[in-house]
């Protein structure tokens, strides 16, 4: 009788092990499917679209074209992703009129970010030719679609903001100068 119980226990253990293996295989297949579809699974070098949390950002103030902010984006170590050639999601405050609108009419080339490859976007706080506007001392930047992970830059001094605009992401900083008019 005992040998039969032992056999049942052994069979039960085998069934549990088989179920665990099947579950692990299914989870791996699901993760691969998500990675291939471009959904939320983040793995390096799978052709994923860049999210804000895949990149490191820097901000510099430029004097050309009436003054603007140059946003620089690089992939974090070990990440390879593709940054779509649209403008960054950015704003100087939470009100809709302080969020940037696109300066360029079309979409630029998609940029593959990895290693030292850098993407640039220019943000002009003022696209009007007046003294109107409100002052802000911070700029919030994200990749469109990934605003929950936005990066906040404290500006060295408050800037006057009135209908801010941004260029698309480019590989050459000269292409990221927001030329208005």
C-alpha positions in Angstrom: 0.0 0.0 0.0 2.7 2.4 0.8 4.4 2.0 -2.5 1.2 3.0 -4.2 1.0 6.2 -2.1 4.6 6.9 -2.8 3.8 6.5 -6.5 1.0 8.9 -6.3 3.1 11.5 -4.5 5.8 11.1 -7.1 3.3 11.5 -9.9 1.9 14.6 -8.1 5.3 16.1 -7.8 6.0 15.4 -11.5 2.7 17.1 -12.4 3.6 20.1 -10.3 7.0 20.3 -12.0 5.5 20.0 -15.4 2.9 22.7 -14.7 5.7 25.0 -13.4 7.7 24.4 -16.6 4.6 25.0 -18.8 3.9 28.3 -16.9 7.5 29.5 -17.2 7.4 28.7 -21.0 4.1 30.5 -21.4 5.4 33.6 -19.5 8.6 33.7 -21.6 6.5 33.4 -24.8 4.2 36.2 -23.6 7.1 38.5 -22.7 8.6 37.8 -26.2 5.3 38.6 -27.8 5.0 41.9 -25.9 8.6 42.9 -26.7 8.1 42.2 -30.4 4.9 44.1 -30.5 6.5 47.2 -29.0 4.3 47.2 -25.9 5.5 47.9 -22.4 8.2 45.3 -21.9 11.6 47.1 -21.9 14.6 45.1 -23.2 17.6 46.5 -24.9 18.1 46.0 -28.6 14.7 44.8 -29.5 13.7 47.7 -31.7 11.7 49.4 -29.1 10.4 53.0 -29.2 12.2 55.2 -26.7 10.3 56.1 -23.6 11.3 59.0 -21.3 12.8 56.5 -18.8 15.1 55.0 -21.5 16.9 58.3 -21.9 19.1 60.8 -20.1 18.3 64.5 -20.8 20.4 67.6 -20.5 19.2 71.2 -21.1 21.3 74.2 -22.2 20.2 77.7 -22.9 21.1 79.1 -26.4 21.2 82.7 -27.6 20.7 82.1 -31.3 17.2 82.8 -32.9 16.2 85.1 -30.1 17.0 82.5 -27.4 15.9 79.0 -26.8 16.5 75.8 -24.8 18.4 72.9 -26.5 17.2 69.6 -25.1 19.7 66.8 -25.6 18.7 63.1 -25.3 20.9 60.0 -25.1 20.0 56.4 -24.5 20.9 55.1 -21.0 23.7 52.5 -20.9 22.7 49.2 -22.4 19.5 50.6 -24.1 19.0 50.8 -27.8 15.7 52.5 -28.8 14.1 54.5 -31.6 13.1 58.1 -31.0 10.3 59.1 -33.4 11.0 62.4 -35.3 8.2 64.3 -33.6 8.5 67.2 -31.1 9.1 66.5 -27.4 6.2 66.7 -25.0 7.2 69.7 -22.9 5.7 72.6 -21.0 6.7 75.4 -18.6 3.7 74.8 -16.4 0.5 72.8 -16.2 -1.8 75.1 -18.1 -2.4 74.2 -21.7 -1.1 77.5 -23.0 2.4 76.8 -21.5 2.8 73.4 -23.3 4.9 73.5 -26.5 3.3 73.1 -29.9 5.1 71.8 -32.9 7.1 74.3 -35.0 7.8 71.9 -37.9 5.1 70.9 -40.3 6.0 67.2 -40.8 7.7 64.3 -39.0 11.5 64.0 -39.2 13.5 60.8 -39.5 13.3 58.3 -36.6 16.6 58.3 -34.7 18.2 55.1 -33.4 19.7 56.0 -30.0 22.4 53.8 -28.5 25.8 54.5 -27.1 27.0 58.1 -27.9 24.3 58.9 -30.5 22.5 62.0 -29.4 19.1 63.6 -30.4 18.4 67.3 -30.1 15.2 69.4 -29.9 14.9 73.1 -29.6 12.3 74.8 -27.4 11.5 78.4 -27.7 9.5 79.8 -24.7 8.1 82.6 -26.8 6.8 82.5 -30.4 5.1 85.9 -30.3 6.6 89.3 -31.0 5.3 91.1 -27.9 6.0 91.7 -24.2 3.0 89.4 -23.3 3.4 86.2 -21.3 4.0 84.7 -17.9 7.2 83.9 -16.2 8.2 80.4 -15.3 11.3 78.9 -13.7 11.1 75.3 -14.8 10.7 73.3 -18.0 9.2 69.8 -17.9 10.3 67.5 -20.8 9.2 64.0 -21.8 9.0 61.8 -24.9 5.4 62.0 -26.3 3.4 59.2 -24.8 5.6 58.8 -21.8 4.6 61.9 -19.8 4.3 60.1 -16.5 8.1 59.8 -16.4 8.7 63.5 -17.3 12.0 65.2 -16.3 11.8 68.6 -14.7 14.6 71.2 -15.3 15.0 74.1 -13.0 15.9 77.1 -15.2 18.8 79.4 -14.1 16.4 82.4 -14.1 12.6 82.8 -14.9 11.7 83.1 -18.6 8.8 84.9 -20.2 6.5 82.2 -21.8 4.0 83.0 -24.5 2.9 80.3 -27.0 6.0 78.1 -26.7 7.1 76.0 -29.7 9.5 73.1 -30.2 11.3 71.5 -33.1 11.2 67.8 -33.8 14.0 65.6 -32.6 17.1 65.8 -34.8 20.6 64.2 -34.9 22.2 67.6 -35.7 21.8 70.4 -33.1 21.8 73.0 -36.0 18.5 71.4 -37.2 17.0 71.9 -33.7 17.2 75.7 -33.8 13.6 77.0 -33.5 13.5 79.6 -36.3 10.3 81.4 -35.9 8.8 83.5 -38.7 
